[in-house]
Amino acid sequence: MWKNFQALQVLLFVVLFTFYMVALLGNSLIVIVTVTDRALCTPMYFFLRNLSFLEIGYTSVMIPKMLLNLLSETQTISFAGCGAQMCFFILFGITECCLLSVMAYDRYVAICHPLQYTLVMNQRVCIQMAAVSWSIGTLVAFGQTVSIFTLPFCGSNSISHFFCDILPVLRLATTDTRKNEAAVAIVTVVFIFIPFLLILLSYILILFTILRMPSAEGRHKAFSTCSSHLIVVSLFYGTVTFTYVRPKSVYSLGSDRLLSLLYTVVTPMFNPIVYSLRNKEVRSALRKSIVRQTSFLIRCGNSRVFSADD
Ligand SMILES: *[C@@H]1O[C@H](CO)[C@@H](O)[C@H](O)[C@H]1NC(C)=O
């Protein structure tokens, strides 16, 4: 029994570690390529870079601590550590919802109002929209974390979860937490569900425009510019729904929690893969950047050989 448990832990460690490395590498490549390649100097890739940057942060807040816990026998987290983890988890989660809806708006303008696109989505507007997304995430995260961690807690507690998620922590407080639960519900509706409705609205309008296009080629081209975003949105909201919108009885099952963990980790890993598989521009930028890096390395290697000769 104990052996099986250890084997499961090792397996989980290897899987998580691999996912983490893939997510880090993929998202870093997207950040680098969208900075260095001129063809990717558009609002869409500006927001994608911001999303990749966010996902590096998100996975780095969650996974290393999980990996440590899998290796050690005492799986503890300090009170402050738990607060910090929750704060960043909320910050990145809410910012991701906002950024995804900003990206949907970007696709809506590009497809439904192509003539006004460069005017509407100018650099200043893009920076402001990203900044507003980050500000909303930060404000909500601080507000929620402060209001939860100023509640009274007694001694040391244990939660049966992989990280300091809001509801498991709230259950440990020694007072009435109904106000906090209401606040969590309001935040969920305003900052997770409303962005989802905005994304839905954008795609309904996009769909109508695409269907009205006269040529099949035009339809295909318009759809291909938003298909990556659509996949990423579906992955994100699909996993959020799968993880959180379930009856309480199901929530307490261990295997389900394990599944939800894998789902949470899978999303950040897939975004760069989806974008680089589906977008020709990203693929060619990646290829160029890899060629540049290798030729740079070869050149550096040669010059070292030469200088060693003299
Ligand atoms: C994301 O957007 C914010 C706000 O506009 C900006 O300050 C930040 O540099 C961006 N991050 C990346 C990696 O582009």
The ligand as a Tripos MOL2 file, in Angstrom:
@<TRIPOS>MOLECULE
LIG
   14    14     1     0     0
SMALL
NO_CHARGES

@<TRIPOS>ATOM
      1 C1          2.0410   43.4140  -20.2990 C.3       1 LIG1
      2 O1          1.3010   44.6080  -20.2650 O.3       1 LIG1
      3 C2          1.7080   45.5490  -19.2990 C.3       1 LIG1
      4 C3          0.7370   46.6940  -19.3020 C.3       1 LIG1
      5 O2          0.5990   47.2990  -20.5490 O.3       1 LIG1
      6 C4          3.1300   45.9730  -19.5720 C.3       1 LIG1
      7 O3          3.5580   46.8950  -18.5970 O.3       1 LIG1
      8 C5          4.0230   44.7520  -19.5770 C.3       1 LIG1
      9 O4          5.3360   45.1180  -19.9150 O.3       1 LIG1
     10 C6          3.5160   43.7170  -20.5590 C.3       1 LIG1
     11 N1          4.3270   42.5120  -20.4420 N.am      1 LIG1
     12 C7          4.9610   41.9540  -21.4610 C.2       1 LIG1
     13 C8          5.8140   40.7730  -21.1670 C.3       1 LIG1
     14 O5          4.8460   42.3790  -22.5910 O.2       1 LIG1
@<TRIPOS>BOND
     1     1     2 1
     2     1    10 1
     3     2     3 1
     4     3     4 1
     5     3     6 1
     6     4     5 1
     7     6     7 1
     8     6     8 1
     9     8     9 1
    10     8    10 1
    11    10    11 1
    12    11    12 1
    13    12    13 1
    14    12    14 2
@<TRIPOS>SUBSTRUCTURE
     1 LIG1         1 GROUP 0 **** ****
